[in-house]
C-alpha cells in the first residue's frame, strides 16, 4: 500500500532523512521506533506532503505522490494524527468531528450516511458522545487524542499515520486507544505508528522499523525483534 524508496528530506540545507526505504502493507500495522530527534516525525510529514522530498519515491496504492499537495494526499486516503493532536480548541467536539468529513474522498459519497459513521466512531470512543457540546480545548489529553483519531477516521482513510498516540495519556485511555487501533486494523486500514511505548507497540504492530540519525537501521517482524537491538537503538 505505502512504498517508500531512497527518501531524502531536508530542512533547508540540513538533511534529516537519508535513503529511507519502508513498506506498509494493506491492513498491516508498522511501528516506527527510535530515540527523540532521529527523524520519525519528519518521515510522517514527508509522507503527508508537509515537507518536500529532496530525492526518492513515496508511492501510495501504486501512485507516485511526488508533487501532490497534503490535501490531495488526504483525499486520496491518507489520514494523519500528528504529535500534539492539533484539534481545534475553540470548536466543540461535534464541530471538530464535522471537519473530518471535509477530508473524505469524493468517490466515497455519502455511503451509509453521517449518522452511521458517527455511531461507528462512538462505538470506538464512547466518551466522545457525552462531550459533543464541549470545546476541544477543555478536554483532557486522552480525550483530545481520541477526538483527533476520530476526526481522521471520519475521512475514511486507507492508511493512518499516528505520531506518539500514547504521549501524555493516562493508562486507562491508552488501553482504549490500543483497542481502537486493533479494531481499525480489523477494518483493513493500514497503520504507520510512531511510538516510544514499546509494550504498546509490540502488542499492536506486525512489523517494525528503527530509525537512527535519519536512517532505517533495523526492520522486520516484531516477533523477531531482539532485546540487544532494543538496547542498542532505543534505550537511553
N, C-alpha and C positions, 0 to 999 in steps of 0.2 A: 504493500500500500504506500508507505513512505520510503523513499530511497534517497540516500544522501551519499555522494561520492566526491572525494577530494575537495571538501569545502574549506575555503579560507575566508575569514571575516576579520575586518579591522575597524577600529575606531580611529578615523583619520590615518595617521602614519603608524599607529600602534596596532600590530597584528595580534589578534586574540585567539582565533581558531586556526589550526594548522592541519590541513589534509585530513579532515574528519570524514569518515565513512560510517554510515549507520543505516540499519533497516528496521522498520516497524511493520510487521505483517498485519494483515486484516484480522481484527478480533484479538490481537495479542497485546500484552502489557510489557513494555520495556522500561526498566528503571535506569535512569542516567544518574550516576553517582560520582562523587569527587569532593575534595575539600572546597571550602569557600574560595571564590575568585579564580577557579580554573577554566571558566568559560561555559558552564552549563546553561545559565540564563541567556547568554549571548547566542547559543545554538538555538534555543527556542525562539528568540526574537528573529533570528535569520530565517527560520522555517516560516514564521508568520509574515515575513517581508518587512519587518520593522527595522532591520539592518540589512544593507546590501551585501551580497557576496562578492568578494574580490576574485575568487576563482571557484570552480567546482559546480556540481549539479545538485539541485533539490527537485525531486520529482514526486508527484502525488497522483496515485491511480494512473501511472504511466504518462502523466503530463508534466513537462518541464515547467516549473514555476518561475523561472527566471524572468524578471521584468514585470511580474504580476503584483499589483498593489495588495496591501493587507486585507482590504475589504473584499477583493476578488478571491483571495485565498480562503477567507472566512465563508463567503457564499459558496465556495467550491467544496466545503465540507470539513474545514479545519477549525476546531474550537480551541481557544487559549484561555486558561485560567492563570493569570500572572501571579508572581510572588507579591504579597501585599493586597491581593484580591481585587482592588480597584473598582469596587462597586460605587454607585453614585450616592454619596452620603446624604444629599438633600432630597433625594427621591424616596418615595415609600418602597417597601418590598414589592408591592404589586406593580409599581411603575418600573422598578428595576427589572422585574421579570418580563414586562412587556417589551423592553429593549431587546431581549433575547430573540423575539420573533422577527425583529428587523433584519437579523443576520441570516434568516432562513433562505436557502436557495429557492429561486423562483420555480424550479422544477418540482419542489416539494408540494406546492399548492397548499390548500387548506387541510387536505387529508382528513384525519379524524376530527379536526377542529380544535380550537383553542382550549375548550373546557377539558377535553380528553387528555391533551398534552399536559395541562396544568395538574390534573389529577394524578398523572404518572409521576410528575415532579413531587407532588405532596406525598405520594407513596414512598418515594426515596427519602424525602426530608419532611416529615410530618410537622415539625416545629414551624416551618415557614408559613403554613396555612393559618397559624394562630397570630402571625406577625404581619399580615398583609398591609395593614394601615400604618405600620411603624416605619419611621425614617431609617434608611440604611445606616446612617452614621451613628445611631444609638445602639445598634446591635452589638452583641459580644463578638469576639474574634471568631469563635466557632460558628456562630450564626451567619456572620458575613461570608465565611468560607463556603458554607452550604448555599448561600444565595448566589455567590459567584459561580459555583459549579452548576447550579440550577439554571441560571441565566444563559450560560453557554449551551447547556443541553437542549434548551428550547429552540435553538437554531438547527437542531438535528445534525450535529457533526458526525462524520465517519471516523475522524481522528481527533482525540482530545489531548492537548498539551497541558500538563499540570506542573506548576513550579512551586515546590515545597508546600503541599497542601496541609501538612501537619504542623507547620511552623506556628508556635504560639497558641496552639489549640489544646484545650483540656482533654484528658484521656478518654472520657466517655464520648466526646464528639469525634475524636479520632476513630473510634470503633464504628461510629455511624458513617463516617466518610469512607472507611475501609469497606463496609458492607455495600455502600452505594457504588463504589468502583467495581466491586465484584459483580454487581448486577448490571452495571454499564457494560462490562466485558461480556456478560452473557447475552446482551443485546447485539453483540457483534461490533461494537465500537472499539477501535484500537486506542491504546493509551500510551503516550510517552510521558513518563513520570520522573521528574527531578525530585529526589528525596534524600534526606540525610538520616532519617529514622530507619535504620537497616532492617529491623524486625518487621516493620510495616511493609517495607519494600519487598522483602523476601516472601511474605505471605501473599502478595498480590502479583508480583511480576513473574513472567515466564522466562525472561532473559534480562541480562544486564549489560551495561557498558560503563566503564570507569574512565573519567577524564583526569588528565594531569597536564598542567601547563598548556591547555588549549588543544590537546590531542587525545584520542582514544588510546589507552594503554592496555586495556584488558576488556574482553567481552565474551559472552557465552550464555549458557543456561544457568539460571540462578541455583539450580540443584547442584551445579558443579563449581560454584564459587568457593574457593578455598580460603581458609582463615588467614593464611600467610599473605594472600593477595589483599585481603581486607586490612590487615595490619600495615602493609606496605603503603597502600594508597589512600586509605580512608581514616585511620586513626590519627589523632593529633599528638 
